[in-house]
Amino acid sequence: MRAGIYARISSDRVGDGLGVNRQLEDCRQLAELRGWAVAETYVDDDVSAYSGKPRPEYVRMLDDLRTGTINGVLVYHLDRLHRQPKELEEFFDVCKDAAVDDLATVTGRIDLADPDGQFQARILGAVAKKESDDKSRRIRRKHEELAVKGKVSGGGSRPYGYEADKLTVRPVEAAVIKDCARRLLAGEPVRSIAADLNARGIAAAGGGQWSPQSLTRMLASARISGQRERKGEIVARAEWPGIITVEETATIRALLSNPARRTNRAARRYLLHGLLTCSHCGERLVARPRSGGQRRYACAKGVGFSGCGKTYITADEVERFVTEAVLHRLDSPQLQQAVERRQRTIPETERWWQEAEAASAQLDELAAAYGQRLISMHEWMAAKKPIQERLTAARKQLAKAAHTNAVSAYVGNGAGLRAEWEALDLSQQHAIVAAVVETVVVGPARRGYNRFDETRLTPVWQP
């Protein structure tokens, strides 16, 4: 008999392997009692058999059974081998093809060639599956209860901004979080912030570099504003202190989930993307460079576009003109009054964030109902329209709050912004312009006039 010993433990948080070592020792004693030679050992440490994730050593053991390297299996208990009935049936098939009849456990021997032995194994497997299901349900319910109470959940790595207890704020990292949140709300893109953190040698919580994805997850996390999150939904105030405000988190999450942020590469090279309007048809002008590469904006028509095709304007000149107009308006009392009015009249961003979240969830439910044929296409379209309108309205309110954040620091300080304008990221420049200008209407070009004509441009300022 050339037996293989299989040992597994689902969770080894300490990492000392004591659980699997005890299984191996008991199985070696059993092999000695039976007179079996141990040809190989297979250990899956800190790997669950219930989750369905690959178990490398278990797969290697099956391969060795197929090739005849081993012709018997020793395991502490059958639930160490399987917790899924389908895996047990696969194991039966492999053993049958390899003419392997012996499966010995510390708690009893099972003859795989005997139908009664297979029946016993199936019962034990079903019991193990039931125990795993019950345990999973208890753990899930426990985490839901912790979430609703705003409590810390166990496990996981240290969150950035907090100590290992996940409750105590780490001041140095908290200052980084506040700065990153401020820069994001001012219009700076996540990739630019992440690159700056890495250039300054500021490491992430695990000691590695920041990626745009990891920084996005951190900034969008409800944790940093002292809120408890469960499966992406904010469910309670947390027992730990926040680093940024609840309103800042609501605005950040709205910004990061806004589909308008996903622009193409060409659009990112154009300061006024989405801000110019054709005077003929009212459509937005798009980036449409000349064949020689000169940047320009155009009212595009054709497949995928609904413009008239009559309006074109050179990008460099119109961008310089609008930038100067914005910098001038920053020092105007009208803008100061508008920003103060916006800050007074914009409702709490948290409420609009919740409205946007609820509308998005309702759209998902509606789509699921249509997918399950519970409603017709006509019913789906009729129900979708008012929900979509609520979602759009909520996002507009959140966008207003974001626009106010982007420009409020520069109101009355147009000269200061002018001095640092060229050093700003294009996304920051765009956010500031969009906070001041609702659109710029571009009129028709004058025939025979070959110079830049500022009279074609009519700015419509943000209310």
Secondary structure, DSSP 8 states (H G I E B T S, - for coil): -EEEEEEEES--SS---HHHHHHHHHHHHHHHHHT-EEEEEEEEET--SSS----HHHHHHHHHHHHTS-SEEEES-HHHH-SSHHHHHHHHHHHHHTT--EEEETTEEEETTSHHHHHHHHHHHHHHHHHHHHHHHHHHHHHHHHHHTT---SSS---TTB-TTSSSB-HHHHHHHHHHHHHHHTT--HHHHHHHHHHTT---TTSS---HHHHHHHHH-GGGGTEEEETTEEEEE-SS--SS-HHHHHHHHHHHT-GGG---TTGGG-TTTTTEEETTT--B-EE---TT---EEE--EETTEE--S--EEEHHHHHHHHHHHHHHHHTSHHHHHHHHHHHHHS--HHHHHHHHHHHHHHHHHHHHHHHTTSS-HHHHHHHHHHHHHHHHHHHHHHHHHHHHHHHHTTTT-HHHHHHHGGGS-HHHHHHHHHHHEEEEEE----TT--S--GGGEEEEE--
